[in-house]
Amino acid sequence: MMSNPDHKFIPDLDESILHPNPIMQFKMWFDQALAAKLPHADAMTVATATKAGRPSARVVLLKLVDDRGLVFFTNYKSRKGGELSANPRAALVSYWPEFNRQVRVEGTVSQLSADESDAYFATRPRDSQLSSLTSAQSETIASRGELDRHFEKLKQQYEGKSIPRPSHWGGYRVHADRIEFWQSRFARLNDRILYTRQPSGSWTTTRLQP
């Protein structure tokens, strides 16, 4: 994680300039990454675990940040969907190397309402809608050809028709209780600011050693 000379305008990570609400602070960083057209600015790692504690992680796309949490979409019957059903907690990591920034989020997870998932599904490109119907995510398949044939069959089936959101596909919202902002500095003396949600709903901040 090296400094990028193209972004020397980024100020040091100081408590005095941070938003008191870490969700809003995250949104500020996220919006800056999107505005700068950073490659894969919306990519984030989502880590889940089985009820027994066996972890797994993968990269998904962050689709929404608001005062209720962070939202991503997936197949509910996928491995992560099964793990979130059994153990509804997740850890997220967003990393923007061009800005030397990272955010770690931990919290509980809930499914979006059917209306919310329907509304987002309607905005997806048609091929992406079809792929949600095509793939039984995380299940085994004999060949790529079988998947492609199924896709083409559905493409013909829905030609000229609207594509319904499959009931097994939709969104998750992560309700954060810990958010850590990381920004690199010289000699690896990096800044780390941790927000922790209190029982009252308010947030406290602490500075961590790198």
Sequence and secondary structure as in RCSB ss.txt:
>XXXX:A:sequence
MMSNPDHKFIPDLDESILHPNPIMQFKMWFDQALAAKLPHADAMTVATATKAGRPSARVVLLKLVDDRGLVFFTN
YKSRKGGELSANPRAALVSYWPEFNRQVRVEGTVSQLSADESDAYFATRPRDSQLSSLTSAQSETIASRGELDRH
FEKLKQQYEGKSIPRPSHWGGYRVHADRIEFWQSRFARLNDRILYTRQPSGSWTTTRLQP
>XXXX:A:secstr
    GGGTTS    GGGS SSHHHHHHHHHHHHHHTT TTTTEEEEEEE TT  EEEEEEE  EEETTEEEEEEE
TTSHHHHHHHHS EEEEEEEEGGGTEEEEEEEEEEE  HHHHHHHHTTS HHHHHHHHH  TTS  S HHHHHHH
HHHHHHHTTTS     TTEEEEEEEEEEEEEEE  GGG  EEEEEEE TTS EEEEE   
